[in-house]
């Protein structure tokens, strides 16, 4: 596993936190694997002190777990956590659609379709595709004009992406995901809350079922 190195000392802890979390989300380090502090310190080009601070933050956020007399381990993906995240995601995204559709104008639809084209362009690159997909959903939340709702979805995105990368590794088709987005946009263009929420729930449920089937 390789990491970018950082030069400014004041950024050591934040840099380590972001790089390690990115590695976990993208499954460059596998769930359940042991964290080797010496190896991480050398790979990141930082001392053990800022690394320990970064690991403490990651543990507080539920990405890693310290086991006495055994070491530090990447958390595993379990059914309960997936259920919790997906329940919150579905409830929040339904609210996004309900708030968003009365606010939609032609300019917003144009921007949404423009973002969706990035998914089509990156169907051969799963890494970029997942992040553009996240940006698409966050953009819809932003257009809802509810800042706290946007922040809630933003806070869920990292864990959601962690599970989605697992689904992609299990063989989830990017073409299928892109088609699901097409149905969401059709509902938005029709300004139809029921049609759009059905498409969003189908999109989320399909991802959930793939992840659960491969836990």
C-alpha positions in Angstrom: 0.0 0.0 0.0 1.5 3.4 -1.0 0.6 6.9 0.3 1.4 10.4 -0.7 4.0 12.1 1.5 3.5 15.5 3.0 6.1 18.2 3.7 4.4 20.7 6.1 4.8 19.4 9.7 1.5 21.0 10.8 -0.4 18.8 8.3 1.1 15.5 9.3 -1.8 14.3 11.5 -4.5 15.5 9.1 -2.6 14.0 6.1 -2.2 10.6 7.8 -5.9 10.6 8.8 -7.1 11.4 5.2 -4.7 9.0 3.5 -5.5 6.0 5.8 -9.2 6.6 5.7 -9.1 6.8 1.9 -7.2 3.5 1.8 -9.9 1.9 4.0 -12.8 3.3 1.9 -11.2 2.2 -1.3 -10.3 -1.2 0.1 -6.6 -0.7 -0.4 -6.5 -2.1 3.1 -9.0 -4.9 3.7 -11.6 -4.9 6.4 -10.4 -7.0 9.4 -6.7 -6.5 8.5 -4.1 -5.5 11.2 -2.6 -2.0 11.2 1.2 -2.0 11.3 2.2 1.4 12.8 5.8 1.2 11.8 4.9 0.4 8.2 2.4 3.2 8.1 4.8 5.7 9.6 7.4 4.9 7.0 5.0 4.9 4.1 3.5 8.2 5.1 6.9 9.7 5.9 5.8 10.9 9.3 6.8 10.1 12.9 4.7 7.9 15.2 3.2 10.8 17.2 1.0 12.4 14.5 0.2 8.9 13.3 -1.1 7.9 16.7 -3.3 11.0 16.7 -4.6 10.2 13.3 -5.4 6.6 14.4 -7.2 7.9 17.5 -9.4 10.0 15.3 -10.1 7.1 13.0 -11.0 4.9 16.0 -13.4 7.5 17.3 -15.2 7.6 13.9 -15.5 3.8 13.8 -13.0 3.0 11.1 -10.5 1.0 13.2 -10.5 -0.8 16.5 -7.8 -1.2 19.2 -7.8 -4.7 20.7 -5.7 -4.9 24.0 -2.6 -7.1 23.7 -3.4 -7.8 20.0 -3.1 -4.6 18.1 -5.1 -2.2 15.9 -7.5 -3.6 13.3 -9.5 -2.2 10.4 -13.2 -2.6 11.3 -15.1 -5.2 9.3 -18.3 -4.5 7.4 -21.1 -6.1 9.3 -24.9 -6.4 8.7 -25.9 -4.1 11.5 -23.7 -1.2 10.4 -24.8 -1.6 6.8 -28.5 -1.6 7.9 -28.0 1.5 10.0 -26.3 3.5 7.3 -28.8 2.5 4.5 -31.8 3.2 6.7 -30.5 6.7 7.3 -29.5 7.2 3.7 -33.0 6.2 2.4 -34.8 8.4 4.8 -32.6 11.4 4.0 -32.7 11.0 0.3 -36.4 10.7 0.2 -36.6 14.0 2.1 -34.1 15.5 -0.4 -36.4 14.7 -3.3 -39.5 16.0 -1.5 -37.8 19.3 -0.9 -36.0 19.5 -4.2 -38.7 19.0 -6.8 -40.7 22.1 -6.0 -37.5 24.1 -6.4 -36.4 22.6 -9.7 -36.0 24.9 -12.7 -34.5 24.2 -16.1 -31.1 25.4 -15.1 -31.0 23.0 -12.2 -32.1 20.1 -14.5 -29.3 21.1 -16.9 -26.7 21.0 -14.1 -28.0 17.6 -12.9 -27.8 16.1 -16.4 -24.3 17.6 -16.8 -23.1 15.9 -13.6 -24.7 12.6 -14.7 -22.7 12.7 -17.9 -19.5 12.4 -15.8 -20.8 9.0 -14.7 -21.2 7.9 -18.3 -17.7 9.1 -19.1 -16.2 7.2 -16.2 -18.0 3.9 -16.5 -14.6 2.2 -17.2 -13.1 3.6 -14.0 -14.9 2.3 -10.9 -12.9 4.6 -8.5 -13.9 7.8 -10.3 -17.4 6.5 -11.0 -18.1 6.0 -7.3 -16.9 9.5 -6.4 -18.9 11.1 -9.2 -21.9 9.1 -8.1 -21.5 10.5 -4.5 -21.1 14.0 -5.9 -24.3 13.6 -7.9 -26.3 12.7 -4.8 -24.6 15.4 -2.7 -25.5 17.9 -5.4 -29.2 16.9 -5.2 -29.0 17.4 -1.4 -27.4 20.8 -1.9 -30.2 21.9 -4.3 -32.7 21.0 -1.7 -31.5 24.1 0.2 -31.5 22.4 3.5 -28.0 22.8 4.8 -28.3 20.4 7.8 -29.8 17.7 5.5 -26.9 18.2 3.1 -24.4 17.8 6.0 -26.1 14.6 7.2 -25.8 13.0 3.8 -22.2 14.2 3.5 -21.4 12.6 6.9 -22.9 9.3 5.7 -21.1 9.3 2.3 -17.7 7.9 3.4 -19.2 4.8 5.0 -21.7 4.5 2.1 -18.7 4.5 -0.3 -16.8 2.0 1.7 -19.7 -0.4 1.3 -20.2 0.5 -2.4 -16.5 -0.3 -3.2 -17.2 -3.7 -1.6 -20.2 -4.1 -4.0 -18.1 -3.2 -7.0 -15.4 -5.7 -6.0 -18.2 -8.3 -5.8 -19.2 -7.6 -9.4 -21.8 -4.8 -9.3 -22.3 -3.5 -12.8 -21.5 0.2 -13.4 -23.9 0.1 -16.4 -26.7 -1.0 -14.1 -25.9 1.8 -11.6 -25.8 4.3 -14.5 -29.2 3.2 -15.7 -30.6 3.6 -12.2 -29.4 7.2 -12.3 -31.2 7.7 -15.7 -34.5 6.7 -14.0 -33.8 9.2 -11.2 -33.3 12.0 -13.7 -36.4 11.1 -15.6 -38.4 11.5 -12.4 -36.8 14.8 -11.7 -37.5 16.1 -15.2 -41.1 15.1 -14.8 -41.2 16.9 -11.4 -42.8 13.8 -10.0 -42.0 13.1 -6.4 -43.3 9.5 -6.3 -41.6 8.5 -9.5 -38.3 10.0 -8.4 -38.3 8.6 -4.8 -39.2 5.1 -6.2 -36.1 5.4 -8.5 -33.9 6.6 -5.7 -35.1 3.8 -3.4 -34.6 1.2 -6.1 -31.0 2.6 -6.6 -30.2 2.3 -2.9 -31.9 -1.1 -2.4 -30.0 -2.6 -5.3 -26.7 -1.5 -3.8 -27.8 -2.7 -0.4 -28.8 -6.2 -1.7 -25.4 -6.6 -3.5 -23.5 -5.7 -0.4 -25.5 -7.9 1.9 -25.2 -10.9 -0.5 -21.5 -10.6 -0.4 -20.8 -9.9 3.3 
